[in-house]
């Protein structure tokens, strides 16, 4: 991988992390309803899957459990 491609990949990863962190903060710290939170999560997944085609299984494996824990805590789903 050449330097330009590596820089672009790092930039996409930073952006992805920012999206994840920001969306989790919004869900955790606002009076958002559960259906709205689910829409945000779905939108974030769509965005990330468009940025990293064919890697949606990684989102499901890495980030979906974090979102589930957040939703369970926020909406008292246990």
N, C-alpha and C positions, 0 to 999 in steps of 0.2 A: 504494500500500500504506500503510495507516495505521500509526501508531506501535505499537499493540498487536500487530498482525500481524507487523511487522518485528521486534519484540522476541521474539516467539514463534519466528520463523524463526531468529533469531540463537541463541536458546537450543537449538533442535534441532541446529543446526550445531555448536555447542560440545559438545553431548552426543555427536554422531556422531564428532567428532574424538577425544574422550576414549575412546570405545569402540574406535576404530581403534588409537590409540596404546597403550592398555592391552592389547588383544589381541595386537598385534605384540610388545610387551614380554614377555608371557606365553610366546608361541611362541619367541621368541629366547632367553629367559633361564631356561627350565625344561627339565626332561628329558621334555618332552611327546613322545608318539609322533606320527608323521606323520598317522595317521588321526584322532587327536584334534585335531590342528591344523586339519585340513580341516573337521572338524565345527564348530570355533570360527569359522572363516572363513565357512562357510555360514550359521551362526546370526547372525553380524554382518551379513552381506548381507541376510538376511531381515528383521532388525530395521530396518536403514537403509531398505530398500525399503518397509517399512510406514510409516516416518516420512515418506518422500518418494515417494509413489505415482507410478509412471510414469517414475521417474528411475533405474531399475536399470541402464540402459546407462551412466550416469555412474560407478556403482560399478565396473562391468566395465572401463571406460576408465581410471579414475583409480587406484582402490585395488587391483584385482586384480593388476596388474603388480607392485605393491609387495609384495603377499603372495607372488606367485610367486618373486620374487627372494629373499625371506626364506626360503621353503621350500627353494629351490635351495641356498642357502648353508647352512642348518641341516642338511639331509639329504643334502648333497653330490650333488644332482641337477644334472648339467651336460650 
